[in-house]
Amino acid sequence: MSIQTITHVEYHCADAAQTAAELQTGFGFLRDTDPPGGQPEVQTIHLHQGAIRLLLHSSENTDHPVARYVERHGEGVAALALGCTDPQAALERAERHGAVVLDRAGGLIAGFGDTALRFVPLRDEPAHTGGELLDAIDHAAICVPAGQLADAVRFCEAALGFHRIFDEYIEVGEQAMDSSVVQSASEGVTFTLIEPDTSRRAGQIDTFLADHDGAGVQHLAFRTDDITTAVRTARSHGIEFLSTPGTYYDGLAERLDSTAIPVQTLRELDVLVDQDHGGLLFQIFARSTHPRRTFFLEVIERRGAGTFGTANIKALYEAVERQRAAASV
């Protein structure tokens, strides 16, 4: 299959300039020269860092689709652009397998709720200039309503040519959720698909679906090759990360053969560590700054790990649950 990577993310927000400033200051994104011929009544700002490309859109016209998206869902990912060796073939395959084409000329199909997927040509990656905190988009976590996870996985397999690499049932207190991870054959695009278990107490996934008004991207994970530097630098520039209870770190030495990064450093930075058959991975969530708490960012470093550590998934969602509970007080 021709899908190779996520070339860019189209993010709709209330104020593109403000969002861009936060990403530039906090995470070190750089602003591109604004391209000519933008959309009327839309402010568009292009940011980049490493292989990450973000297109931020906002509009003061309340009747514009960008403003309507923000009104319904809050700020969030409106489209994921999938770089393909043959975008037209990718679109035709998706359509044969039931995908709804939203804009044939633009290679746009319906994806998950109002988060669309766009098939685009591959582009040359710019050379790294050094000093980047973040390298690439590791994965997108997508929440779907209860009972739709299996259909979402089948859509990714049939329409996109992805394969399932990981399944996990996650329990956090009295709430629970099912998740499946699907990935392109190139391993360059990974979606973590999540649905709530409605037989249990309503939790953060139910809250996301209610506040976001349907399926969508809950968070984007940015990959780094030095998570300690990335977290320290971002924190010094005003980014807040979710805290982790000290008890999480007390048993790491017994649970893992090696943490690579000293446990004391992980504890200091609230970074989580786990392993799969391939090696270690380190993760942390940035605190959501959106009033609805419907979108946030993750920073992840992989040292051989190709999937997701079981203990980390639970710990990460427990951290989000603590933030959700604190915000409701």
MITI-33041 format. One line per 10 residues: number of its first residue (from 0); their letters; for each residue x, y, z of N, C-alpha, C. Coordinates in Angstrom, 2 decimals. Example, Ala and Ser with C-alpha at 12.3 -4.5 7.8 and 13.67 -1.06 7.14 Angstrom:
BEGIN
0 = AS = 13.19 -5.69 7.80 12.30 -4.50 7.80 13.20 -3.30 7.80; 12.85 -2.25 7.08 13.67 -1.06 7.14 12.90 0.03 7.87
END
This chain:
BEGIN
0 = MSIQTITHVE = 0.85 -1.20 0.00 0.00 0.00 0.00 0.87 1.23 0.00; 0.40 2.33 -0.59 1.28 3.46 -0.84 1.38 4.45 0.31; 0.58 4.32 1.37 0.64 5.28 2.47 1.95 5.10 3.23; 2.69 6.19 3.36 4.02 6.12 3.96 4.16 6.87 5.28; 3.52 8.03 5.39 3.77 8.88 6.54 2.65 9.89 6.71; 2.62 10.58 7.85 1.74 11.73 8.03 2.54 12.96 7.62; 2.20 13.54 6.48 2.98 14.68 5.99 2.66 15.96 6.76; 1.39 16.13 7.15 1.04 17.30 7.95 -0.29 17.07 8.66; -0.54 17.91 9.65 -1.78 17.89 10.41 -2.49 19.22 10.21; -3.78 19.16 9.88 -4.58 20.37 9.71 -5.39 20.58 10.99
10 = YHCADAAQTA = -5.04 21.65 11.71 -5.57 21.89 13.05 -6.43 23.15 13.02; -7.69 23.04 13.44 -8.59 24.17 13.48 -8.66 24.73 14.89; -8.52 26.04 15.01 -8.45 26.65 16.33 -9.13 28.01 16.33; -9.32 28.58 17.51 -9.98 29.87 17.63 -9.09 31.01 17.17; -7.79 30.88 17.40 -6.84 31.96 17.08 -5.53 31.32 16.65; -5.31 31.25 15.34 -4.12 30.57 14.83 -2.84 31.23 15.32; -2.83 32.55 15.42 -1.62 33.26 15.86 -1.28 32.92 17.29; -2.29 32.86 18.15 -2.03 32.53 19.55 -1.56 31.09 19.70; -2.21 30.17 19.00 -1.81 28.76 19.07 -0.40 28.58 18.55; -0.07 29.26 17.46 1.27 29.17 16.90 2.31 29.69 17.90
20 = AELQTGFGFL = 2.00 30.79 18.55 2.95 31.37 19.52 3.21 30.40 20.66; 2.17 29.71 21.13 2.33 28.75 22.22 3.22 27.58 21.79; 3.04 27.09 20.58 3.84 25.98 20.09 5.28 26.40 19.80; 5.44 27.61 19.33 6.78 28.12 19.05 7.56 28.31 20.36; 6.92 28.95 21.33 7.59 29.23 22.60 7.81 27.96 23.40; 6.76 27.14 23.52 6.84 25.99 24.39 7.62 24.82 23.84; 7.42 24.50 22.57 8.02 23.30 22.00 9.06 23.58 20.92; 9.30 24.83 20.60 10.36 25.15 19.66 10.01 25.01 18.20; 8.71 25.05 17.87 8.33 25.00 16.46 8.77 26.27 15.75; 9.04 26.15 14.45 9.43 27.28 13.62 8.30 27.59 12.65
30 = RDTDPPGGQP = 8.14 28.88 12.35 7.07 29.29 11.44 7.60 29.39 10.02; 6.88 28.79 9.08 7.24 28.89 7.67 6.76 30.22 7.10; 7.32 30.60 6.00 6.81 31.75 5.26 5.41 31.42 4.76; 4.48 32.30 5.02 3.10 32.03 4.61 3.01 31.88 3.10; 2.47 30.75 2.62 2.37 30.54 1.16 1.31 31.44 0.56; 1.44 31.77 -0.73 0.43 32.61 -1.39 -0.86 31.82 -1.64; -1.94 32.57 -1.86 -3.19 31.93 -2.28 -3.90 31.18 -1.18; -3.92 31.71 0.03 -4.63 31.06 1.12 -6.14 31.17 0.95; -6.86 30.50 1.86 -8.32 30.53 1.79 -8.82 31.91 2.22; -9.86 32.42 1.55 -10.47 33.67 2.00 -11.06 33.50 3.40
40 = EVQTIHLHQG = -10.95 34.54 4.22 -11.53 34.59 5.56 -10.90 33.60 6.52; -9.74 33.05 6.17 -9.06 32.09 7.04 -7.63 32.55 7.29; -7.24 32.55 8.56 -5.83 32.76 8.88 -5.17 31.40 8.96; -4.14 31.20 8.15 -3.43 29.93 8.13 -1.96 30.17 8.46; -1.46 29.42 9.43 -0.06 29.52 9.83 0.56 28.13 9.73; 1.69 28.04 9.06 2.41 26.78 8.88 3.57 26.72 9.87; 3.63 25.66 10.65 4.72 25.44 11.58 5.44 24.15 11.23; 6.73 24.07 11.56 7.45 22.83 11.34 8.52 22.63 12.41; 8.87 21.39 12.59 9.98 20.97 13.44 10.30 19.52 13.09; 11.56 19.24 12.76 11.88 17.90 12.30 11.00 17.55 11.10
50 = AIRLLLHSSE = 10.36 16.38 11.15 9.45 15.97 10.08 8.00 16.34 10.37; 7.76 17.10 11.44 6.39 17.48 11.83 5.99 18.75 11.08; 4.82 18.71 10.47 4.26 19.88 9.81 2.85 20.11 10.35; 2.58 21.31 10.85 1.26 21.67 11.37 0.71 22.85 10.58; -0.52 22.72 10.11 -1.22 23.81 9.45 -2.33 24.27 10.39; -2.18 25.45 10.94 -3.14 26.00 11.90 -4.11 26.91 11.16; -5.40 26.66 11.33 -6.43 27.46 10.65 -7.37 28.08 11.68; -7.72 29.33 11.49 -8.77 29.96 12.29 -9.53 30.93 11.41; -10.76 31.23 11.81 -11.58 32.15 11.04 -12.50 32.92 11.98; -12.63 34.22 11.73 -13.53 35.06 12.52 -14.94 35.06 11.95
60 = NTDHPVARYV = -15.11 34.48 10.77 -16.44 34.36 10.15 -17.13 33.15 10.74; -18.15 33.36 11.54 -18.80 32.26 12.24 -19.47 31.26 11.31; -19.71 31.66 10.04 -20.32 30.74 9.08 -19.29 29.93 8.31; -18.00 30.22 8.52 -16.97 29.49 7.79 -16.81 28.08 8.39; -16.51 27.06 7.55 -16.35 25.70 8.07 -15.33 25.58 9.20; -14.27 26.37 9.15 -13.28 26.31 10.23 -13.90 26.76 11.55; -14.62 27.87 11.53 -15.26 28.37 12.74 -16.36 27.42 13.21; -17.08 26.83 12.26 -18.13 25.88 12.65 -17.54 24.65 13.30; -16.39 24.20 12.80 -15.72 23.05 13.43 -15.36 23.38 14.87; -14.76 24.55 15.10 -14.35 24.93 16.45 -15.56 25.10 17.36
70 = ERHGEGVAAL = -16.65 25.64 16.83 -17.85 25.80 17.63 -18.41 24.46 18.07; -18.37 23.47 17.17 -18.94 22.15 17.51 -18.00 21.31 18.35; -16.72 21.27 17.97 -15.80 20.31 18.58 -14.79 20.94 19.54; -14.66 22.26 19.51 -13.52 22.86 20.17 -12.32 22.76 19.24; -11.17 23.25 19.69 -9.98 23.19 18.86 -9.53 21.75 18.69; -9.09 21.40 17.48 -8.67 20.02 17.28 -8.24 19.73 15.86; -7.93 18.46 15.64 -7.42 18.00 14.35 -8.59 17.79 13.39; -8.61 18.59 12.34 -9.67 18.48 11.34 -9.30 17.52 10.23; -7.99 17.32 9.98 -7.56 16.40 8.93 -6.14 15.94 9.19; -5.89 14.68 8.86 -4.55 14.11 8.87 -4.17 13.85 7.42
80 = ALGCTDPQAA = -3.08 14.44 6.99 -2.63 14.27 5.61 -1.67 13.10 5.52; -2.02 12.12 4.70 -1.25 10.89 4.58 -0.43 10.94 3.29; 0.89 10.98 3.44 1.78 11.01 2.29 1.83 9.67 1.60; 1.58 9.66 0.29 1.46 8.42 -0.48 2.38 8.43 -1.69; 2.84 7.26 -2.07 3.58 7.14 -3.31 2.65 7.33 -4.51; 1.37 7.03 -4.33 0.38 7.20 -5.40 -0.94 7.64 -4.74; -1.14 8.94 -4.51 -2.35 9.40 -3.82 -3.64 9.00 -4.53; -3.64 9.03 -5.86 -4.86 8.68 -6.59 -5.22 7.23 -6.37; -4.23 6.34 -6.39 -4.50 4.92 -6.13 -5.00 4.71 -4.71; -4.43 5.45 -3.77 -4.87 5.33 -2.39 -6.32 5.77 -2.24
90 = LERAERHGAV = -6.68 6.87 -2.92 -8.06 7.34 -2.86 -9.01 6.32 -3.48; -8.62 5.77 -4.63 -9.49 4.79 -5.31 -9.68 3.54 -4.46; -8.61 3.09 -3.81 -8.73 1.92 -2.94 -9.69 2.21 -1.80; -9.51 3.37 -1.16 -10.38 3.72 -0.03 -11.83 3.77 -0.47; -12.08 4.36 -1.64 -13.46 4.47 -2.12 -14.04 3.09 -2.43; -13.24 2.20 -3.00 -13.72 0.84 -3.28 -14.14 0.13 -2.01; -13.50 0.48 -0.90 -13.81 -0.19 0.36 -14.75 0.63 1.24; -15.50 1.52 0.59 -16.60 2.18 1.29 -16.32 3.55 1.85; -15.13 4.10 1.67 -14.83 5.43 2.19 -15.66 6.48 1.46; -16.11 7.47 2.20 -16.88 8.57 1.62 -15.91 9.65 1.16
100 = VLDRAGGLIA = -15.95 9.97 -0.13 -15.06 11.00 -0.67 -15.69 12.37 -0.44; -14.96 13.23 0.26 -15.44 14.57 0.57 -14.99 15.61 -0.45; -13.80 15.40 -0.99 -13.22 16.34 -1.98 -12.25 15.54 -2.84; -12.72 15.14 -4.02 -11.90 14.26 -4.86 -10.63 14.98 -5.32; -10.76 16.24 -5.72 -9.59 16.97 -6.19 -8.57 17.15 -5.08; -9.05 17.30 -3.85 -8.16 17.48 -2.72 -7.75 16.20 -2.04; -8.20 15.04 -2.58 -7.83 13.75 -2.00 -8.37 13.52 -0.61; -9.54 14.10 -0.29 -10.07 14.10 1.07 -11.19 13.08 1.22; -11.09 12.24 2.25 -12.15 11.28 2.56 -12.57 11.45 4.02; -13.79 11.00 4.32 -14.24 10.99 5.70 -13.42 9.96 6.48
110 = GFGDTALRFV = -13.05 10.33 7.70 -12.23 9.43 8.51 -12.94 9.01 9.78; -12.80 9.81 10.82 -13.35 9.49 12.14 -14.14 10.70 12.62; -15.48 10.60 12.57 -16.28 11.77 12.87 -15.97 12.86 11.86; -15.68 14.06 12.36 -15.34 15.16 11.47 -13.83 15.31 11.27; -13.06 14.33 11.68 -11.63 14.31 11.37 -11.45 13.54 10.06; -11.06 14.27 9.03 -10.92 13.68 7.70 -9.50 13.17 7.48; -9.33 12.43 6.40 -8.03 11.94 5.96 -7.78 12.46 4.56; -6.58 12.96 4.32 -6.25 13.54 3.03 -5.06 12.79 2.42; -5.21 12.28 1.20 -4.12 11.60 0.50 -3.33 12.64 -0.30; -2.04 12.73 -0.01 -1.21 13.75 -0.66 0.09 13.09 -1.13
120 = PLRDEPAHTG = 0.79 13.73 -2.08 2.08 13.18 -2.52 3.12 13.28 -1.40; 4.09 12.41 -1.46 5.22 12.51 -0.53 6.03 13.76 -0.86; 6.68 14.29 0.14 7.53 15.46 -0.07 8.92 15.15 0.48; 9.89 15.87 -0.02 11.25 15.71 0.48 11.36 16.26 1.89; 12.00 15.49 2.76 12.19 15.95 4.13 13.37 16.91 4.18; 13.20 18.06 4.84 14.32 18.99 4.97 15.38 18.42 5.91; 16.60 18.84 5.68 17.68 18.40 6.57 17.50 19.01 7.95; 17.78 18.22 8.98 17.69 18.73 10.34 18.79 19.77 10.56; 18.40 20.85 11.21 19.37 21.92 11.46 20.06 21.76 12.80; 19.59 20.81 13.61 20.15 20.61 14.94 19.40 21.45 15.96
130 = GELLDAIDHA = 19.30 20.90 17.17 18.63 21.63 18.23 17.14 21.40 18.30; 16.56 20.59 17.40 15.13 20.32 17.48 14.82 19.48 18.71; 13.72 19.82 19.38 13.26 19.01 20.51 12.50 17.79 20.02; 11.77 17.94 18.91 10.86 16.91 18.43 11.21 16.54 17.00; 11.02 15.25 16.66 11.48 14.74 15.37 10.36 14.41 14.39; 9.29 13.78 14.88 8.27 13.26 13.96 6.98 13.00 14.73; 5.91 12.74 13.99 4.65 12.32 14.61 4.72 10.82 14.84; 4.66 10.42 16.09 4.75 9.00 16.43 3.41 8.31 16.20; 2.33 8.89 16.70 1.01 8.30 16.49 -0.07 9.33 16.79; -1.27 9.04 16.34 -2.46 9.81 16.68 -3.40 8.90 17.44
140 = AICVPAGQLA = -3.89 9.38 18.59 -4.86 8.63 19.39 -6.26 9.14 19.05; -7.13 8.24 18.63 -8.44 8.60 18.10 -9.51 7.90 18.92; -10.44 8.67 19.49 -11.55 8.11 20.25 -12.76 7.94 19.35; -13.43 6.80 19.49 -14.66 6.53 18.74 -15.75 6.12 19.72; -17.02 6.33 19.39 -18.11 5.94 20.29 -18.13 4.44 20.57; -18.73 4.09 21.67 -18.84 2.69 22.07 -19.49 1.88 20.96; -18.92 0.71 20.70 -19.45 -0.18 19.67 -18.90 0.07 18.28; -18.04 1.10 18.12 -17.52 1.44 16.79 -16.05 1.09 16.60; -15.40 0.54 17.63 -13.98 0.24 17.51 -13.71 -0.79 16.42; -14.46 -1.87 16.41 -14.24 -2.93 15.42 -14.41 -2.40 14.00
150 = DAVRFCEAAL = -15.44 -1.55 13.79 -15.65 -0.97 12.46 -14.50 -0.04 12.08; -13.99 0.72 13.06 -12.88 1.64 12.78 -11.63 0.86 12.39; -11.38 -0.25 13.06 -10.23 -1.09 12.71 -10.40 -1.66 11.32; -11.61 -2.17 11.01 -11.86 -2.73 9.67 -11.70 -1.67 8.59; -12.14 -0.45 8.86 -11.97 0.65 7.91 -10.48 0.89 7.64; -9.68 0.93 8.69 -8.24 1.16 8.52 -7.58 0.02 7.75; -8.02 -1.20 8.02 -7.43 -2.36 7.33 -7.84 -2.38 5.86; -9.13 -2.22 5.59 -9.62 -2.37 4.22 -9.35 -1.13 3.37; -9.74 0.04 3.88 -9.65 1.26 3.08 -8.24 1.83 3.01; -7.46 1.65 4.08 -6.13 2.26 4.14 -5.00 1.25 3.97
160 = GFHRIFDEYI = -5.31 -0.04 4.08 -4.27 -1.05 3.96 -3.42 -1.19 5.22; -3.94 -0.73 6.37 -3.21 -0.85 7.63 -3.36 -2.26 8.19; -2.55 -2.60 9.19 -2.71 -3.87 9.90 -2.69 -3.60 11.40; -3.38 -4.44 12.12 -3.47 -4.27 13.58 -2.23 -4.87 14.23; -1.61 -4.09 15.14 -0.36 -4.54 15.77 -0.49 -4.72 17.27; -1.59 -4.24 17.87 -1.66 -4.27 19.33 -3.11 -4.09 19.77; -3.54 -4.84 20.77 -4.86 -4.67 21.38 -4.69 -4.62 22.89; -5.51 -3.80 23.53 -5.40 -3.69 24.98 -6.74 -3.28 25.58; -7.16 -3.99 26.63 -8.32 -3.59 27.43 -7.77 -2.91 28.68; -8.14 -1.65 28.88 -7.54 -0.83 29.93 -8.58 -0.54 30.99
170 = EVGEQAMDSS = -8.27 -0.83 32.24 -9.13 -0.53 33.37 -8.48 0.54 34.22; -9.23 1.59 34.52 -8.76 2.66 35.40 -9.84 2.87 36.45; -9.62 2.30 37.63 -10.65 2.36 38.66 -11.90 1.63 38.20; -13.04 2.32 38.22 -14.30 1.71 37.82 -14.62 1.92 36.35; -13.74 2.61 35.63 -13.97 2.81 34.21 -13.06 1.91 33.40; -13.39 1.74 32.13 -12.57 0.87 31.28 -12.75 1.28 29.82; -11.78 0.89 29.01 -11.83 1.21 27.59 -11.11 0.12 26.81; -11.51 -0.05 25.57 -10.85 -0.97 24.65 -10.00 -0.16 23.68; -8.85 -0.70 23.31 -8.01 -0.01 22.33 -7.40 -1.00 21.36; -7.20 -0.53 20.13 -6.48 -1.28 19.11 -5.55 -0.31 18.41
180 = VVQSASEGVT = -4.35 -0.77 18.11 -3.37 0.04 17.40 -3.23 -0.51 15.99; -3.40 0.37 15.00 -3.26 -0.03 13.60 -2.12 0.78 12.99; -1.48 0.19 11.99 -0.28 0.81 11.44 -0.18 0.54 9.94; 0.38 1.50 9.22 0.61 1.32 7.79 1.72 0.30 7.58; 1.76 -0.28 6.37 2.81 -1.25 6.06 4.19 -0.63 6.16; 4.28 0.67 5.91 5.56 1.37 6.00 6.00 1.58 7.44; 5.07 1.38 8.39 5.26 1.65 9.82 5.40 3.15 10.09; 5.11 3.96 9.08 5.24 5.40 9.25 3.99 6.09 9.76; 2.85 5.40 9.77 1.60 5.97 10.26 0.99 5.00 11.27; 0.70 5.49 12.47 0.14 4.67 13.53 -1.04 5.38 14.15
190 = FTLIEPDTSR = -2.17 4.68 14.22 -3.36 5.19 14.90 -3.65 4.30 16.10; -3.84 4.92 17.26 -4.35 4.22 18.44 -5.83 4.52 18.52; -6.67 3.51 18.34 -8.12 3.67 18.31 -8.69 3.22 19.66; -9.57 4.03 20.24 -10.05 3.79 21.60 -11.56 3.96 21.65; -12.25 3.04 22.34 -13.68 3.20 22.61 -13.94 2.94 24.09; -14.93 3.61 24.67 -15.24 3.37 26.09 -16.02 2.08 26.29; -15.87 1.49 27.44 -16.69 0.34 27.85 -17.86 0.91 28.63; -19.02 0.98 28.00 -20.17 1.62 28.62 -20.83 0.77 29.70; -20.34 -0.47 29.89 -20.85 -1.28 31.00 -20.21 -0.87 32.32; -19.17 -0.04 32.23 -18.48 0.46 33.42 -18.83 1.93 33.63
200 = RAGQIDTFLA = -18.34 2.49 34.74 -18.60 3.90 35.03 -18.04 4.77 33.91; -18.78 5.82 33.57 -18.31 6.74 32.53 -17.00 7.38 32.95; -16.07 7.51 31.99 -14.76 8.06 32.30 -14.30 9.04 31.24; -12.99 9.14 31.09 -12.42 10.20 30.26 -12.76 10.06 28.78; -12.89 8.82 28.29 -13.22 8.66 26.87 -14.67 9.08 26.63; -15.56 8.71 27.56 -16.95 9.17 27.45 -17.00 10.70 27.49; -16.20 11.30 28.39 -16.17 12.76 28.50 -15.66 13.40 27.22; -14.60 12.82 26.65 -14.08 13.35 25.38 -15.17 13.32 24.31; -15.83 12.18 24.16 -16.82 12.03 23.10 -17.98 13.00 23.29; -18.36 13.26 24.56 -19.44 14.20 24.83 -19.00 15.63 24.57
210 = DHDGAGVQHL = -17.84 16.01 25.10 -17.38 17.40 24.97 -16.92 17.72 23.56; -16.40 16.71 22.86 -15.94 16.91 21.48 -17.08 16.74 20.49; -18.20 16.21 20.96 -19.36 15.94 20.13 -19.03 14.94 19.04; -18.55 13.77 19.47 -18.29 12.69 18.52 -16.84 12.29 18.44; -16.58 11.37 17.52 -15.23 10.83 17.35 -14.24 11.91 16.93; -12.98 11.67 17.26 -11.94 12.60 16.85 -10.60 12.28 17.47; -9.61 13.10 17.17 -8.26 12.90 17.68 -8.16 13.45 19.10; -7.90 12.56 20.05 -7.73 12.99 21.44 -6.36 13.60 21.68; -5.33 12.98 21.10 -3.99 13.57 21.24 -3.08 13.14 20.10; -2.06 13.96 19.87 -0.97 13.63 18.97 0.27 13.37 19.79
220 = AFRTDDITTA = 1.03 12.35 19.41 2.30 12.04 20.09 3.45 12.44 19.19; 4.33 13.29 19.70 5.51 13.72 18.97 6.71 12.94 19.48; 7.47 12.38 18.55 8.63 11.55 18.91 9.88 12.42 19.05; 10.70 12.07 20.01 11.97 12.74 20.24 13.04 11.68 20.44; 14.30 12.06 20.25 15.38 11.12 20.55 16.05 11.45 21.88; 15.48 12.43 22.61 16.04 12.81 23.91 14.92 13.40 24.75; 14.15 12.53 25.41 12.95 13.01 26.10 13.29 13.85 27.32; 14.41 13.57 27.97 14.75 14.36 29.16 15.03 15.82 28.77; 15.77 16.02 27.70 16.04 17.38 27.24 14.77 18.05 26.74; 13.95 17.30 26.01 12.71 17.86 25.47 11.79 18.31 26.59
230 = VRTARSHGIE = 11.63 17.48 27.62 10.73 17.82 28.72 11.29 18.98 29.54; 12.55 18.92 29.85 13.15 20.01 30.63 13.04 21.35 29.89; 13.33 21.32 28.61 13.29 22.56 27.83 11.87 23.09 27.71; 10.94 22.22 27.35 9.54 22.65 27.21 8.99 23.16 28.53; 9.32 22.48 29.62 8.84 22.91 30.94 9.40 24.29 31.29; 10.67 24.53 30.96 11.27 25.84 31.25 10.65 26.94 30.42; 9.98 26.56 29.32 9.32 27.53 28.45 7.82 27.61 28.70; 7.38 27.04 29.82 6.00 27.22 30.23 5.05 26.07 29.98; 5.51 24.98 29.37 4.64 23.83 29.14 4.49 23.05 30.45; 3.25 22.73 30.80 2.98 21.92 31.98 2.69 20.49 31.56
240 = FLSTPGTYYD = 3.28 19.55 32.30 3.06 18.13 32.03 2.30 17.50 33.18; 1.59 16.42 32.89 0.83 15.73 33.92 1.78 15.04 34.89; 1.41 15.06 36.16 2.25 14.46 37.19 1.97 12.97 37.30; 2.92 12.26 37.87 2.82 10.81 38.08 3.08 10.52 39.55; 2.24 9.70 40.20 2.47 9.39 41.62 3.83 8.75 41.84; 4.45 9.06 42.97 5.76 8.51 43.29 5.77 7.00 43.36; 4.62 6.39 43.70 4.56 4.94 43.80 4.82 4.26 42.46; 4.56 4.98 41.35 4.82 4.40 40.03 6.30 4.06 39.89; 7.15 4.92 40.44 8.59 4.75 40.25 9.21 3.80 41.27; 8.50 3.53 42.36 9.07 2.70 43.42 9.35 1.28 42.96
250 = GLAERLDSTA = 8.52 0.76 42.05 8.69 -0.62 41.63 9.35 -0.81 40.28; 9.88 0.27 39.69 10.44 0.15 38.35 11.64 -0.79 38.29; 12.51 -0.70 39.28 13.71 -1.53 39.27 13.37 -3.01 39.27; 12.28 -3.37 39.95 11.87 -4.78 39.99 11.13 -5.18 38.71; 10.42 -4.23 38.11 9.60 -4.57 36.94 10.40 -4.61 35.65; 11.44 -3.79 35.54 12.21 -3.69 34.31 13.66 -4.08 34.55; 14.26 -4.72 33.55 15.67 -5.08 33.66 16.54 -3.83 33.74; 16.18 -2.82 32.95 16.93 -1.57 32.94 15.99 -0.46 32.52; 16.18 0.73 33.07 15.38 1.87 32.65 16.17 2.81 31.73; 17.43 2.54 31.51 18.31 3.35 30.65 18.49 4.77 31.21
260 = IPVQTLRELD = 17.41 5.48 31.41 17.45 6.77 32.08 17.29 6.51 33.58; 18.10 7.11 34.43 17.99 6.84 35.88 16.59 7.08 36.40; 16.16 6.21 37.30 14.81 6.32 37.86 14.60 7.68 38.52; 15.61 8.19 39.17 15.48 9.50 39.82 15.19 10.60 38.81; 15.79 10.50 37.63 15.53 11.49 36.58 14.11 11.35 36.07; 13.67 10.11 35.87 12.29 9.87 35.42 11.31 10.43 36.45; 11.59 10.17 37.72 10.71 10.66 38.79 10.66 12.20 38.80; 11.83 12.80 38.67 11.92 14.28 38.67 11.09 14.88 37.54; 11.09 14.23 36.37 10.43 14.78 35.19 9.02 14.25 34.97; 8.59 13.26 35.79 7.28 12.61 35.62 7.18 11.82 34.33
270 = VLVDQDHGGL = 8.31 11.36 33.82 8.33 10.56 32.58 8.08 9.10 32.92; 7.26 8.44 32.12 6.95 7.02 32.29 7.87 6.19 31.41; 8.15 4.97 31.86 9.00 4.07 31.07 8.37 2.69 31.08; 8.43 2.01 29.96 7.98 0.62 29.87 8.74 -0.04 28.73; 8.40 -1.29 28.47 9.11 -2.01 27.43 8.18 -2.98 26.72; 8.54 -3.30 25.49 7.90 -4.39 24.77 9.01 -5.33 24.32; 8.70 -6.20 23.38 9.68 -7.19 22.95 10.90 -6.55 22.29; 10.76 -5.31 21.80 11.86 -4.69 21.07 12.77 -3.80 21.90; 12.25 -3.33 23.03 13.08 -2.43 23.84 12.23 -1.53 24.70; 12.78 -0.35 25.01 12.17 0.58 25.95 11.44 1.71 25.23
280 = LFQIFARSTH = 10.45 2.27 25.90 9.83 3.50 25.44 9.53 4.38 26.65; 9.59 5.69 26.42 9.37 6.69 27.45 8.28 7.63 26.97; 7.36 8.04 27.88 6.21 8.83 27.48 5.83 9.84 28.55; 5.22 10.95 28.11 4.65 11.91 29.03 3.60 12.72 28.28; 2.54 13.13 28.99 1.49 13.95 28.41 1.67 15.40 28.84; 1.50 16.33 27.91 1.40 17.74 28.27 -0.02 18.01 28.77; -0.14 18.90 29.73 -1.45 19.25 30.26 -2.25 19.99 29.19; -3.49 19.60 29.01 -4.34 20.26 28.03 -4.63 21.69 28.48; -4.52 22.62 27.54 -4.83 24.02 27.84 -6.18 24.42 27.26; -6.84 23.49 26.59 -8.13 23.79 25.98 -9.22 23.74 27.04
290 = PRRTFFLEVI = -10.17 24.68 27.04 -11.24 24.68 28.05 -12.01 23.37 28.12; -12.18 22.68 26.98 -12.93 21.42 26.98 -12.05 20.22 27.34; -10.75 20.41 27.40 -9.80 19.31 27.66 -9.97 18.20 26.61; -10.25 18.61 25.36 -10.51 17.61 24.32 -9.32 17.38 23.40; -8.20 18.03 23.65 -7.02 17.77 22.84 -5.78 18.11 23.64; -4.76 17.25 23.50 -3.49 17.52 24.17 -2.37 16.84 23.39; -1.15 17.06 23.84 0.03 16.54 23.16 0.78 15.56 24.06; 1.45 14.63 23.44 2.28 13.65 24.13 3.69 13.73 23.55; 4.68 13.50 24.39 6.06 13.39 23.93 6.51 11.96 24.21; 7.14 11.33 23.23 7.51 9.92 23.36 8.90 9.69 22.78
300 = ERRGAGTFGT = 9.68 8.89 23.47 10.98 8.45 22.96 11.00 6.94 22.91; 11.43 6.40 21.79 11.52 4.95 21.63 12.99 4.53 21.56; 13.33 3.56 22.37 14.66 2.95 22.29 14.47 1.46 21.99; 14.05 1.19 20.77 13.83 -0.18 20.33 12.39 -0.63 20.38; 11.57 -0.03 21.22 10.17 -0.44 21.34 9.41 -0.07 20.07; 8.61 -1.01 19.58 7.85 -0.76 18.37 6.38 -0.57 18.62; 5.89 -1.02 19.79 4.47 -0.87 20.10 4.33 0.00 21.34; 3.53 -0.43 22.31 3.26 0.36 23.50 3.32 -0.54 24.72; 4.00 -0.09 25.76 4.08 -0.87 26.98 2.74 -0.93 27.67; 2.33 -2.11 28.09 1.02 -2.30 28.71 0.86 -1.42 29.95
310 = ANIKALYEAV = 1.85 -1.42 30.82 1.74 -0.65 32.05 1.67 0.84 31.77; 2.35 1.30 30.74 2.35 2.73 30.44 0.99 3.23 29.98; 0.31 2.45 29.17 -1.00 2.88 28.68 -1.92 3.15 29.86; -1.94 2.24 30.81 -2.79 2.42 31.99 -2.34 3.63 32.79; -1.04 3.78 32.99 -0.53 4.89 33.78 -0.81 6.23 33.11; -0.68 6.28 31.77 -0.95 7.52 31.06 -2.41 7.93 31.20; -3.30 6.98 31.08 -4.71 7.32 31.18 -5.12 7.63 32.62; -4.45 7.03 33.58 -4.68 7.41 34.97 -4.28 8.87 35.19; -3.18 9.30 34.55 -2.74 10.68 34.68 -3.78 11.64 34.09; -4.33 11.29 32.93 -5.37 12.12 32.33 -6.61 12.13 33.19
320 = ERQRAAASV = -6.95 11.01 33.79 -8.11 10.94 34.65 -7.95 11.84 35.88; -6.75 11.90 36.42 -6.52 12.79 37.57 -6.71 14.24 37.16; -6.24 14.60 35.94 -6.45 15.97 35.49 -7.93 16.25 35.30; -8.65 15.31 34.72 -10.08 15.49 34.50 -10.83 15.67 35.81; -10.46 14.86 36.81 -11.11 14.97 38.12 -10.80 16.30 38.79; -9.55 16.74 38.68 -9.16 18.01 39.29 -9.89 19.18 38.64; -10.08 19.10 37.31 -10.74 20.20 36.60 -12.20 20.31 36.94; -12.81 19.20 37.42 -14.24 19.21 37.71 -14.54 19.68 39.13; -13.49 19.86 39.95 -13.71 20.28 41.35 -14.07 21.77 41.38
END
